[in-house]
Amino acid sequence: MQTEGDYDLTTGAGLIACPRCDALHIERELEAGETARCVRCNKVLAAPRAGAFTRIIALSFTSLVLMVGAVFFPFLEISRMGFGNETSLFGVVMAFADGALVPLTVALMGSIVGLPVLRAMLLVYTLLPLSRNRPPYRHAVRAFRLSEALRPWSMAEIFVIGTAVALVKVGGLANIAFGPAFWAFCALILVNAASDAFTSAATIWDAIEDAGLPTDGREMAAGRP
């Protein structure tokens, strides 16, 4: 892709903005197997559709399965002097589901569990028919726009890092063992990172437009002005 300085007003070509560094490039149709990357930061701007949508859907389903395990499986076990106890994230929520801490508990579960689950479901809703070369669902535009808006707020990795830091301080007082849920959260971070790497907002918007659904242009700020 060309940079902003090479833009020719007589061509009528559209511009595509890098979502990472805001560099502008001239948009053109990709050939089979081509991938458009930013000339400044190497961020993927557009990628071939063949297989990419299927991979994103598979990763979204994987994140949903991992999230179920992360919520209901034992998260950690603490033992000292022969006494021990293990708990899951769901058990912690239920323990604080009464009293003044209810709003904090709801906000915590929403940011850690609710937002990643909702975003995965929105991606599946948007891409499932497109991956089968079928018309998108009726609300695909709103669904994908919302999934992009939720991307910065899916903070499962922040929770894992904060938990690890807190447990390092507690480690001197008791024996701590991480349960399957902790490792499920770690795997979830890797899966979400892979999904983000495969996701090209410009490519998905192009697929939705090519299928005949109108867009209002506001979402193009994420990839296309």
Secondary structure, DSSP 8 states (H G I E B T S, - for coil): --BGGG--TTT---EEE-TTT--EEE-----TT--EE-TTT--EEE---TTHHHHHHHHHHHHHHHHHHHHHSEEEEEEETTEEEEEEHHHHHHHTSSSTTHHHHHHHHIIIIIHHHHHHHHHHHHHHHHHTT----TTHHHHHHHHHHHGGG--HHHHHHHHHHHHHHHTTTSEEEE-HHHHHHHHHHHHHHHHHHH--HHHHHHHHHHTT----SGGGGGT--
